[in-house]
Amino acid sequence: MEILVVFLPLIAAILSGFFGNKIGNKFSEILTSLFVSISAILSIYIFYDVIINNYNSNIIISSWISSGTLDVNWSIKIDPLSSVMLVVVTFISSLVHIYSIGYMQHDPHKPRFMSYLSLFTFSMLVLVTSDNFLQLFFGWEGVGVCSYFLIGFWFKKKSANNAAIKAFIVNRVGDFGLALGIFLIFYYFGTVNYNEVFNLIPSLVSEKINFLGFNFIAIDLICILLFIGAMGKSAQIFLHTWLPDAMEGPTPVSALIHAATMVTAGVFLIVRCSPIYELSPLGLEIVTFIGMSTAFFAATVALVQNDIKKIIAYSTCSQLGYMFFAAGVGAYNVAMFHLFTHAFFKALLFLGAGSVIHSFKDEQDIKNMGGVWKKLPFTYIMMIIGTLALTGFPFLSGFYSKDAIIEFAYLEKGSLSNYAAAIGIITAILTSIYSWRLIFLTFHGNFNNKKLNINDLHDSSLVMLIPLILLSIGAIFSGMFFKELFIGSESSKLFWKDSIIFLEPLSTDHPPIWFLILTPSLITISIPLSYFLFLKKHFIIDQIVKTNYPIYIFLKKKWYFDELYDFIFVKSIKNLGNFLWRKIDNLIIDRFGPDGISNIVKKCSLYAVKFQSGFIYQYAFIMLLGFSLLLTFLIIK
């Protein structure tokens, strides 16, 4: 069963990719969607078996690498942590496949698109079911390659090509850190298998290493390097710039990348490596700091964005920040709980946004929408549900997981925990404001699109709406149903077992009542406030922008990260390349290298040709002259 879960998407990718033209668009859609859906059903069954029967297994498919002390198998590891990821990845992926049938209806390369989606899913499944760091890295890189294919799927668009290249390069920075971390693990332990490494890691607590001229505790350096990999894949601040640009891909791609797969890989890595991070206070503090900084940064930028997909993209970036600082304060199970609930409401928002874009004939600017809630009633309701869940409105899924993160941060004794809790509350308010801004400007107010007639707008086809219904159920109930299982004091221990390690148990205290009601109250108040500011008295917003224009531009330019990286890295590398081309390549290599030698030979041949006159007496004279010179040389010698 486990083998089918992992390899069915691969089979679907091969059949659709290599034989798509022969089997046709329709059969490619059905085949890939069916195979991934079967994988999702089997994953749910495995998850049920893990919960009820404590099912645990490690299936060795084959021996992969055996060289010296390096012995790596290709395995499928099933434990509580991987079973959660299996459900999230396959369930969301199957709905994205079904949704794509309608969304990509008129695309001439649909079989290739469906193949990429299935291959992406397979790579993610390889990542989450690995029992060693090398297999994890293989799936990690597979996800990166597939993201390049999917983001740049519409390769005739220059912006899509640029976005795909940007995503690929930025992720390589993080992946380099991850690779160094894995090398360091093998250097110290002679193995990359999880269980062996986790059992041996306590012996490294006091070990020191010199790296780039700095002295580190070895375990701290391993944690930092692994986290650099997680930062790239999960788009944390400094390595986040690729994520908003990834919106250039088709909307189903955005939902798949942002909700359940690629961006959650970093969170999964940190949680999987909890036995390592628990022994590194410095590593946890770095994770906490980067996480809370990302949450706040992305929320502030989302406030001023007008592209509907980019607003939701920065929301993803912000929510990933929540997951990381939850892991940073030691609440790994809470981070996984938010990952689980986030998958439903974020996929719902992306697919709902796709339905809006589809209705508006590929328009993505919310300034060019408005007044369509009666024309798109179903999409409107789905987006409302997703927004309520995202903002943490009481008793929806995001309420349980997000509030749990803030509460555990408040209760933990770490040096950054209280700061993280404060940032979490502020970010929650900002999240609510920009989320309702999106809803009000998209669906309410006046119809602002000059290219379309409002009467021509309608909800998407049924094949696109069914996934929204299923996701909305998860967005409403997943938090309520799974809270006790994921983060309950007793049941949580029984469920997670050894898949998550806590050196010190999480606090079982309860925050004061005022703290418990603070965030939900502020979120609830922000709804009428947003309605008042963005619909009724929008001139107030205009006045705020005018009086704080430098801050507005700062946020609009996304804290100038792109401009800074362009100046430091892109332009400098381009200038270096131009210098090497003009001065080294043209003036030196071409002049004195193969081209130079070719020119010399050519000139010599032109001179030599002049001796080819065709007169015998001239040839005889030259021969005689040569013989005379040779004889003279021998006599003198």
C-alpha positions as CSV (number, residue, x, y, z in Angstrom):
1,M,0.0,0.0,0.0
2,E,2.8,2.4,1.0
3,I,4.6,1.7,-2.3
4,L,1.4,2.5,-4.3
5,V,1.0,5.8,-2.4
6,V,4.4,7.0,-3.4
7,F,4.7,5.6,-6.9
8,L,1.2,6.0,-8.4
9,P,1.9,9.8,-9.0
10,L,5.2,8.8,-10.7
11,I,3.4,6.3,-13.0
12,A,0.8,9.0,-13.8
13,A,3.6,11.5,-14.6
14,I,5.4,9.1,-16.9
15,L,2.2,8.0,-18.8
16,S,0.9,11.6,-19.2
17,G,4.3,13.0,-20.0
18,F,5.6,10.5,-22.5
19,F,2.3,9.3,-24.0
20,G,0.1,12.3,-23.6
21,N,-0.1,13.1,-27.3
22,K,-1.2,9.5,-28.0
23,I,-3.8,9.1,-25.2
24,G,-5.2,12.6,-25.6
25,N,-5.9,15.5,-23.2
26,K,-9.0,14.1,-21.6
27,F,-7.5,10.7,-20.8
28,S,-4.3,12.4,-19.4
29,E,-6.5,14.5,-17.1
30,I,-8.5,11.5,-15.9
31,L,-5.5,9.2,-15.5
32,T,-3.3,11.6,-13.5
33,S,-6.3,12.8,-11.3
34,L,-7.4,9.2,-10.7
35,F,-3.9,7.9,-9.7
36,V,-3.2,10.8,-7.4
37,S,-6.7,10.5,-5.9
38,I,-6.1,6.8,-5.2
39,S,-2.9,7.8,-3.5
40,A,-4.8,10.3,-1.4
41,I,-7.4,7.7,-0.3
42,L,-4.6,5.2,0.6
43,S,-2.8,8.0,2.5
44,I,-6.0,8.7,4.5
45,Y,-6.3,5.0,5.4
46,I,-2.6,4.9,6.5
47,F,-3.2,8.0,8.6
48,Y,-6.3,6.4,10.2
49,D,-4.2,3.2,10.8
50,V,-1.5,5.3,12.6
51,I,-4.1,7.0,14.8
52,I,-6.1,3.9,15.7
53,N,-3.6,1.0,15.6
54,N,-0.3,2.9,16.1
55,Y,0.9,1.7,12.8
56,N,4.6,2.2,12.1
57,S,6.8,0.8,9.4
58,N,10.0,1.3,7.4
59,I,9.8,-0.4,4.0
60,I,13.1,-0.9,2.3
61,I,12.5,-0.8,-1.4
62,S,16.1,-1.4,-2.5
63,S,19.7,-0.8,-1.5
64,W,20.6,2.5,-3.0
65,I,24.2,3.4,-2.2
66,S,26.8,1.2,-0.5
67,S,30.3,2.7,-0.4
68,G,32.7,2.5,2.6
69,T,30.8,3.5,5.6
70,L,28.0,5.1,3.6
71,D,25.1,2.7,3.4
72,V,21.8,4.2,2.1
73,N,18.6,2.4,1.3
74,W,15.6,3.7,-0.7
75,S,12.9,3.4,2.0
76,I,9.4,4.4,2.8
77,K,9.1,5.4,6.4
78,I,5.7,5.6,7.9
79,D,5.3,7.2,11.3
80,P,2.9,9.8,12.7
81,L,4.9,12.7,11.2
82,S,5.1,11.3,7.7
83,S,1.5,10.1,7.8
84,V,0.3,13.7,8.4
85,M,2.4,14.9,5.5
86,L,1.1,12.1,3.2
87,V,-2.5,13.2,3.8
88,V,-1.7,16.9,3.3
89,V,0.3,16.4,0.1
90,T,-1.8,13.8,-1.6
91,F,-5.2,15.3,-0.6
92,I,-4.4,18.8,-1.7
93,S,-2.6,17.5,-4.8
94,S,-5.6,15.4,-5.9
95,L,-7.9,18.4,-5.6
96,V,-5.5,20.6,-7.5
97,H,-5.4,17.9,-10.3
98,I,-9.2,17.9,-10.5
99,Y,-9.4,21.7,-10.4
100,S,-6.8,21.9,-13.2
101,I,-9.1,20.0,-15.5
102,G,-11.4,23.0,-15.7
103,Y,-8.8,25.8,-15.2
104,M,-6.4,24.6,-17.9
105,Q,-9.3,23.6,-20.2
106,H,-8.1,25.6,-23.2
107,D,-4.3,25.1,-22.8
108,P,-2.8,23.1,-25.7
109,H,-0.2,21.5,-23.5
110,K,-2.4,20.0,-20.8
111,P,-0.8,16.5,-20.7
112,R,2.6,18.1,-20.0
113,F,1.1,20.2,-17.2
114,M,-0.7,17.3,-15.6
115,S,2.6,15.3,-15.8
116,Y,4.5,18.0,-14.0
117,L,1.9,18.2,-11.3
118,S,2.1,14.4,-10.7
119,L,5.9,14.4,-10.8
120,F,5.9,17.3,-8.3
121,T,3.7,15.2,-6.0
122,F,6.0,12.2,-6.3
123,S,9.0,14.2,-5.4
124,M,7.3,15.6,-2.3
125,L,6.2,12.1,-1.3
126,V,9.8,10.9,-1.6
127,L,10.9,13.7,0.6
128,V,8.4,13.1,3.4
129,T,8.7,9.3,3.5
130,S,12.5,9.2,3.6
131,D,14.4,7.6,6.5
132,N,17.7,9.3,5.7
133,F,19.0,12.7,4.7
134,L,20.2,11.6,1.3
135,Q,16.8,10.4,0.1
136,L,15.3,13.6,1.6
137,F,17.8,15.6,-0.4
138,F,16.8,13.7,-3.6
139,G,13.1,14.6,-3.0
140,W,14.1,18.1,-2.0
141,E,15.9,18.7,-5.3
142,G,13.1,17.0,-7.3
143,V,10.6,19.4,-5.8
144,G,12.9,22.3,-6.8
145,V,13.2,21.1,-10.4
146,C,9.5,20.5,-10.8
147,S,8.8,23.9,-9.4
148,Y,11.0,25.4,-12.1
149,F,8.9,23.5,-14.7
150,L,5.6,24.6,-13.2
151,I,6.3,28.2,-12.5
152,G,7.8,28.6,-16.0
153,F,5.1,26.5,-17.6
154,W,3.9,29.4,-19.8
155,F,7.5,29.8,-21.0
156,K,6.6,32.2,-23.8
157,K,6.0,34.9,-21.1
158,K,9.2,36.5,-20.2
159,S,8.0,37.2,-16.7
160,A,7.2,33.5,-16.2
161,N,10.7,32.5,-17.3
162,N,12.3,35.1,-15.1
163,A,10.2,33.9,-12.1
164,A,11.1,30.3,-12.7
165,I,14.9,31.1,-12.9
166,K,14.6,33.3,-9.8
167,A,12.9,30.5,-7.8
168,F,15.5,28.0,-9.0
169,I,18.5,30.1,-8.2
170,V,17.3,31.4,-4.8
171,N,16.5,27.9,-3.7
172,R,20.0,26.7,-4.8
173,V,21.4,29.1,-2.1
174,G,19.3,27.4,0.6
175,D,20.0,23.9,-0.9
176,F,23.7,24.6,-0.6
177,G,23.3,25.2,3.1
178,L,21.3,22.0,3.4
179,A,24.0,20.0,1.5
180,L,26.7,21.3,3.8
181,G,24.6,20.3,6.8
182,I,24.2,16.8,5.5
183,F,28.0,16.6,4.7
184,L,28.8,17.7,8.2
185,I,26.4,15.1,9.7
186,F,28.2,12.3,7.6
187,Y,31.6,13.7,8.6
188,Y,30.8,13.3,12.3
189,F,28.7,10.1,12.3
190,G,29.6,8.2,9.1
191,T,25.9,7.8,8.4
192,V,22.9,9.8,7.1
193,N,20.2,7.5,8.4
194,Y,17.8,9.4,10.7
195,N,17.7,6.9,13.6
196,E,21.5,6.4,13.7
197,V,22.1,10.2,13.6
198,F,19.5,11.0,16.2
199,N,20.9,8.3,18.6
200,L,24.5,9.6,18.1
201,I,23.7,13.4,18.2
202,P,24.0,13.8,22.0
203,S,27.7,12.9,21.7
204,L,28.2,16.1,19.7
205,V,26.9,18.5,22.3
206,S,30.4,19.7,23.4
207,E,32.2,19.2,20.1
208,K,33.6,22.3,18.4
209,I,34.5,23.1,14.8
210,N,36.2,25.9,12.9
211,F,34.1,27.0,10.0
212,L,35.1,29.9,7.7
213,G,37.4,31.2,10.5
214,F,34.7,31.1,13.2
215,N,34.5,28.6,16.1
216,F,31.1,26.9,16.3
217,I,29.7,24.2,18.5
218,A,29.2,21.5,15.9
219,I,25.6,20.8,16.7
220,D,24.8,24.5,16.4
221,L,26.5,24.7,13.0
222,I,24.5,21.6,11.8
223,C,21.3,23.3,12.9
224,I,22.1,26.6,11.2
225,L,23.0,24.9,7.9
226,L,19.9,22.7,7.9
227,F,17.8,25.8,8.6
228,I,19.4,27.7,5.7
229,G,18.0,24.9,3.5
230,A,14.6,25.3,5.2
231,M,14.7,29.1,4.7
232,G,15.1,28.7,1.0
233,K,12.4,26.2,0.5
234,S,9.9,27.8,2.9
235,A,10.6,31.3,1.7
236,Q,11.7,32.8,5.0
237,I,13.0,36.4,5.1
238,F,16.3,36.9,3.1
239,L,15.5,33.9,0.9
240,H,11.8,34.8,0.4
241,T,12.0,36.8,-2.8
242,W,11.2,33.9,-5.2
243,L,7.8,33.1,-3.6
244,P,5.7,36.2,-4.8
245,D,7.2,36.0,-8.3
246,A,6.2,32.3,-8.4
247,M,2.6,33.6,-9.0
248,E,3.5,33.8,-12.7
249,G,2.7,30.2,-13.0
250,P,-0.9,28.9,-13.4
251,T,-3.1,29.3,-10.3
252,P,-3.2,25.5,-9.6
253,V,0.6,25.6,-9.4
254,S,0.3,28.5,-6.8
255,A,-2.1,26.4,-4.7
256,L,0.1,23.3,-4.9
257,I,3.3,25.1,-4.1
258,H,2.0,27.4,-1.4
259,A,-0.5,25.2,0.4
260,A,0.8,21.7,0.8
261,T,4.0,20.9,-0.8
262,M,7.1,22.8,-1.5
263,V,6.9,25.6,1.1
264,T,6.0,23.2,3.9
265,A,9.1,21.1,3.3
266,G,11.3,23.4,5.4
267,V,8.9,23.2,8.3
268,F,8.8,19.4,8.0
269,L,12.7,19.3,8.0
270,I,12.9,21.3,11.2
271,V,10.3,19.1,12.9
272,R,11.8,15.9,11.6
273,C,15.2,17.1,13.1
274,S,13.7,17.9,16.5
275,P,16.2,15.6,18.2
276,I,19.0,17.8,16.8
277,Y,17.4,21.1,17.5
278,E,16.4,20.3,21.0
279,L,20.1,20.1,21.8
280,S,20.9,23.5,20.2
281,P,19.4,26.5,22.0
282,L,21.2,28.8,19.5
283,G,19.6,26.9,16.6
284,L,16.1,27.3,18.1
285,E,16.6,31.0,18.8
286,I,17.6,31.6,15.2
287,V,14.6,29.7,13.9
288,T,12.3,31.7,16.3
289,F,13.8,35.0,15.2
290,I,13.7,34.4,11.5
291,G,10.1,33.0,11.8
292,M,8.7,35.9,13.7
293,S,10.5,38.4,11.5
294,T,9.1,36.7,8.4
295,A,5.6,36.7,9.8
296,F,5.7,40.4,10.4
297,F,7.5,41.4,7.2
298,A,5.2,39.5,4.9
299,A,2.1,40.8,6.6
300,T,3.2,44.4,6.2
301,V,4.0,43.9,2.5
302,A,0.6,42.2,1.9
303,L,-1.2,45.3,3.2
304,V,-0.3,47.3,0.0
305,Q,-0.3,44.7,-2.7
306,N,-3.0,44.8,-5.4
307,D,-2.4,41.5,-7.2
308,I,-4.9,39.0,-5.7
309,K,-2.4,36.1,-5.9
310,K,0.5,38.0,-4.5
311,I,-1.6,39.1,-1.5
312,I,-2.3,35.4,-0.8
313,A,1.4,34.5,-1.5
314,Y,2.6,36.9,1.1
315,S,0.0,35.5,3.4
316,T,1.6,32.1,2.9
317,C,5.0,33.6,3.7
318,S,3.6,35.1,6.9
319,Q,1.9,31.8,8.0
320,L,5.1,29.9,7.4
321,G,6.7,32.4,9.7
322,Y,4.2,31.3,12.4
323,M,5.1,27.7,11.9
324,F,8.8,28.4,12.2
325,F,8.6,30.4,15.4
326,A,6.3,27.7,16.8
327,A,9.1,25.2,16.1
328,G,11.6,27.6,17.4
329,V,10.0,27.8,20.9
330,G,9.9,24.0,20.9
331,A,6.2,23.5,20.0
332,Y,6.9,21.3,17.0
333,N,3.5,19.6,17.3
334,V,1.8,23.0,17.2
335,A,3.8,23.9,14.1
336,M,2.6,20.7,12.4
337,F,-1.0,21.5,13.5
338,H,-0.8,24.9,11.8
339,L,0.8,23.3,8.7
340,F,-2.2,20.8,8.6
341,T,-4.9,23.4,8.9
342,H,-3.1,26.0,6.8
343,A,-3.1,23.5,3.8
344,F,-6.9,23.5,3.6
345,F,-7.7,27.2,3.9
346,K,-4.7,28.4,1.9
347,A,-5.5,26.0,-1.0
348,L,-9.1,27.2,-0.7
349,L,-8.0,30.8,-1.1
350,F,-5.7,30.2,-4.0
351,L,-8.3,28.1,-5.9
352,G,-11.0,30.6,-5.1
353,A,-8.7,33.4,-6.4
354,G,-8.2,31.2,-9.5
355,S,-12.0,31.1,-10.0
356,V,-12.1,34.9,-9.7
357,I,-9.2,35.3,-12.2
358,H,-10.9,32.8,-14.6
359,S,-14.2,34.8,-14.4
360,F,-12.3,38.1,-15.0
361,K,-10.5,36.7,-18.1
362,D,-7.1,36.6,-16.4
363,E,-7.3,39.9,-14.6
364,Q,-5.5,39.8,-11.2
365,D,-5.5,43.4,-10.0
366,I,-8.2,43.8,-7.3
367,K,-8.4,47.5,-8.2
368,N,-10.0,46.4,-11.5
369,M,-12.6,44.2,-9.8
370,G,-15.4,44.9,-7.3
371,G,-19.1,44.6,-7.0
372,V,-19.3,41.0,-8.2
373,W,-20.4,39.1,-5.1
374,K,-23.9,38.5,-6.5
375,K,-22.4,37.4,-9.9
376,L,-19.9,34.9,-8.2
377,P,-21.9,33.9,-5.1
378,F,-20.4,30.4,-4.7
379,T,-16.8,31.7,-5.1
380,Y,-17.6,34.6,-2.8
381,I,-18.8,32.2,0.0
382,M,-15.7,30.0,-0.4
383,M,-13.4,33.0,-0.2
384,I,-15.2,34.2,2.9
385,I,-14.7,30.8,4.5
386,G,-11.0,30.7,3.6
387,T,-10.5,34.3,4.9
388,L,-12.2,33.6,8.2
389,A,-10.1,30.5,8.7
390,L,-6.9,32.4,7.7
391,T,-7.5,35.2,10.1
392,G,-8.2,32.9,13.0
393,F,-11.9,33.7,13.4
394,P,-13.3,31.8,16.3
395,F,-14.0,28.1,15.9
396,L,-12.7,27.8,12.3
397,S,-9.5,25.8,11.7
398,G,-7.0,28.7,11.8
399,F,-8.4,29.9,15.1
400,Y,-7.3,26.7,16.9
401,S,-3.8,26.4,15.3
402,K,-2.8,30.1,15.2
403,D,-4.0,30.8,18.7
404,A,-2.2,27.7,19.9
405,I,1.1,29.1,18.5
406,I,0.7,32.4,20.2
407,E,-0.3,30.8,23.5
408,F,2.6,28.4,23.5
409,A,5.0,31.2,22.6
410,Y,3.6,33.2,25.6
411,L,4.0,30.3,28.0
412,E,7.5,29.2,27.0
413,K,10.5,30.6,28.9
414,G,12.8,31.2,25.9
415,S,14.5,34.6,25.5
416,L,12.5,35.4,22.4
417,S,9.2,33.6,23.2
418,N,7.4,36.7,24.6
419,Y,8.5,38.8,21.6
420,A,7.3,36.1,19.3
421,A,3.9,36.0,21.0
422,A,3.7,39.9,20.6
423,I,4.7,39.7,17.0
424,G,2.2,36.9,16.5
425,I,-0.7,39.0,17.8
426,I,0.3,42.1,15.7
427,T,0.7,39.9,12.6
428,A,-2.7,38.4,13.2
429,I,-4.3,41.8,13.2
430,L,-2.5,42.8,10.0
431,T,-3.5,39.5,8.4
432,S,-7.1,40.2,9.2
433,I,-6.9,43.7,7.7
434,Y,-5.2,42.8,4.4
435,S,-7.4,39.6,4.0
436,W,-10.6,41.6,4.4
437,R,-9.2,44.3,2.1
438,L,-8.9,41.6,-0.6
439,I,-12.5,40.5,0.0
440,F,-14.1,44.0,0.0
441,L,-12.1,45.3,-3.0
442,T,-12.7,42.2,-5.0
443,F,-16.4,41.5,-4.3
444,H,-17.9,44.7,-3.0
445,G,-18.1,48.3,-3.9
446,N,-18.3,49.4,-7.6
447,F,-17.5,47.3,-10.6
448,N,-14.2,48.8,-11.8
449,N,-13.3,46.7,-14.8
450,K,-13.6,48.6,-18.0
451,K,-12.8,45.7,-20.3
452,L,-15.6,43.4,-19.2
453,N,-19.4,43.6,-18.8
454,I,-20.5,42.6,-15.3
455,N,-23.4,40.6,-16.7
456,D,-20.9,38.3,-18.5
457,L,-19.3,37.2,-15.2
458,H,-20.4,33.9,-13.7
459,D,-19.0,31.2,-11.3
460,S,-16.6,28.6,-12.7
461,S,-17.6,25.2,-13.9
462,L,-18.5,22.4,-11.5
463,V,-15.2,20.6,-11.9
464,M,-13.5,23.7,-10.4
465,L,-16.1,24.2,-7.6
466,I,-16.1,20.7,-6.2
467,P,-12.5,21.0,-4.9
468,L,-13.5,24.3,-3.2
469,I,-16.3,22.6,-1.4
470,L,-14.0,19.8,0.0
471,L,-11.4,22.3,1.0
472,S,-14.0,24.5,2.7
473,I,-15.0,21.5,4.9
474,G,-11.3,21.2,5.9
475,A,-11.0,24.9,6.5
476,I,-14.0,24.8,8.9
477,F,-13.6,21.6,10.8
478,S,-10.0,20.4,10.6
479,G,-8.9,22.5,13.6
480,M,-11.9,21.4,15.7
481,F,-11.5,17.7,14.9
482,F,-7.8,17.3,15.1
483,K,-6.8,19.8,17.9
484,E,-6.8,17.2,20.6
485,L,-4.9,14.7,18.5
486,F,-2.2,17.1,17.5
487,I,-1.7,19.3,20.5
488,G,-3.7,17.8,23.4
489,S,-1.5,17.2,26.4
490,E,-2.1,13.4,26.7
491,S,-3.4,12.3,23.3
492,S,-0.6,14.3,21.6
493,K,2.1,12.2,23.4
494,L,0.3,9.0,22.3
495,F,0.0,10.1,18.7
496,W,3.4,11.6,18.0
497,K,5.5,9.1,20.0
498,D,9.1,9.2,18.9
499,S,8.5,11.1,15.6
500,I,8.9,14.4,17.6
501,I,11.3,14.6,20.5
502,F,10.8,17.0,23.4
503,L,13.7,17.2,25.9
504,E,11.5,19.3,28.1
505,P,7.7,18.8,27.9
506,L,5.7,21.8,26.7
507,S,3.9,23.9,29.4
508,T,0.5,22.6,30.4
509,D,-0.4,25.9,32.0
510,H,-3.2,28.1,30.7
511,P,-2.6,31.8,29.7
512,P,-4.7,34.3,31.6
513,I,-8.3,34.9,30.3
514,W,-7.5,38.3,28.9
515,F,-4.7,36.9,26.8
516,L,-7.0,34.1,25.5
517,I,-9.6,36.5,24.3
518,L,-7.3,39.3,23.1
519,T,-6.4,38.0,19.6
520,P,-9.9,36.7,18.7
521,S,-11.4,40.0,19.9
522,L,-9.0,42.1,17.8
523,I,-9.5,40.0,14.8
524,T,-13.3,40.3,15.1
525,I,-13.1,44.1,15.5
526,S,-10.9,44.3,12.4
527,I,-13.7,43.1,10.1
528,P,-16.0,46.2,10.5
529,L,-12.9,48.4,10.7
530,S,-11.7,47.1,7.3
531,Y,-15.2,47.5,5.9
532,F,-15.3,51.1,7.1
533,L,-11.8,52.0,5.8
534,F,-11.8,50.2,2.4
535,L,-15.4,50.7,1.4
536,K,-17.2,53.4,3.3
537,K,-14.5,55.9,4.1
538,H,-11.7,54.9,1.7
539,F,-10.5,58.5,1.5
540,I,-9.1,57.9,5.0
541,I,-6.7,55.3,3.6
542,D,-5.8,57.8,0.8
543,Q,-5.0,60.4,3.4
544,I,-2.9,57.9,5.5
545,V,-0.9,57.0,2.3
546,K,-0.3,60.7,1.5
547,T,0.9,61.5,5.0
548,N,3.1,58.4,5.3
549,Y,4.2,58.1,1.6
550,P,7.8,57.0,2.3
551,I,6.5,54.1,4.5
552,Y,4.0,53.2,1.8
553,I,6.7,53.1,-0.9
554,F,8.9,51.1,1.5
555,L,6.1,48.5,1.8
556,K,5.2,48.7,-1.9
557,K,8.9,48.0,-2.8
558,K,8.7,45.0,-0.4
559,W,11.3,46.5,2.0
560,Y,13.7,46.9,-1.0
561,F,15.0,43.3,-0.8
562,D,14.8,42.8,-4.6
563,E,16.5,46.1,-5.3
564,L,19.2,45.4,-2.8
565,Y,19.9,41.9,-4.1
566,D,19.8,43.3,-7.7
567,F,22.5,45.8,-6.7
568,I,24.7,43.5,-4.7
569,F,24.5,40.3,-6.6
570,V,22.8,40.6,-10.0
571,K,24.4,43.8,-11.3
572,S,27.8,43.0,-9.9
573,I,27.8,39.6,-11.5
574,K,26.5,41.0,-14.8
575,N,29.3,43.6,-14.7
576,L,31.9,41.0,-14.0
577,G,30.6,38.8,-16.8
578,N,30.7,41.8,-19.3
579,F,34.3,42.6,-18.2
580,L,35.4,39.0,-18.6
581,W,33.7,38.9,-22.0
582,R,35.1,42.1,-23.4
583,K,38.6,42.1,-21.8
584,I,39.5,38.5,-21.3
585,D,37.5,36.7,-23.9
586,N,37.7,39.1,-26.8
587,L,41.1,40.7,-26.2
588,I,43.1,37.8,-24.8
589,I,41.5,34.4,-25.5
590,D,40.1,35.3,-29.0
591,R,43.3,37.2,-29.9
592,F,45.9,34.7,-28.7
593,G,43.9,31.6,-28.4
594,P,42.3,29.4,-31.0
595,D,41.1,32.4,-33.1
596,G,44.5,34.0,-32.9
597,I,46.3,30.8,-34.1
598,S,43.7,30.4,-36.8
599,N,44.4,34.0,-38.0
600,I,48.2,33.4,-38.1
601,V,47.8,30.2,-40.0
602,K,45.5,32.0,-42.4
603,K,47.9,34.8,-43.0
604,C,50.8,32.4,-43.5
605,S,48.8,30.4,-46.0
606,L,48.1,33.5,-48.0
607,Y,51.8,34.2,-48.2
608,A,52.6,30.6,-49.0
609,V,50.1,30.6,-51.9
610,K,52.2,33.3,-53.6
611,F,54.9,30.7,-54.1
612,Q,52.5,28.5,-56.0
613,S,53.1,30.1,-59.5
614,G,53.0,27.0,-61.6
615,F,56.4,27.7,-63.3
616,I,59.0,24.8,-63.0
617,Y,62.0,27.0,-63.2
618,Q,60.9,28.9,-60.1
619,Y,60.4,25.7,-58.1
620,A,63.9,24.5,-59.3
621,F,65.5,27.8,-58.2
622,I,63.9,27.6,-54.8
623,M,65.1,24.0,-54.4
624,L,68.6,25.0,-55.5
625,L,68.6,27.9,-53.1
626,G,67.5,25.7,-50.2
627,F,70.1,23.1,-51.0
628,S,72.8,25.8,-51.1
629,L,71.7,27.2,-47.7
630,L,71.8,23.7,-46.2
631,L,75.2,22.9,-47.6
632,T,76.6,26.3,-46.3
633,F,75.2,25.5,-42.8
634,L,76.9,22.1,-42.8
635,I,80.2,23.5,-43.9
636,I,80.2,26.2,-41.3
637,K,79.2,23.8,-38.6
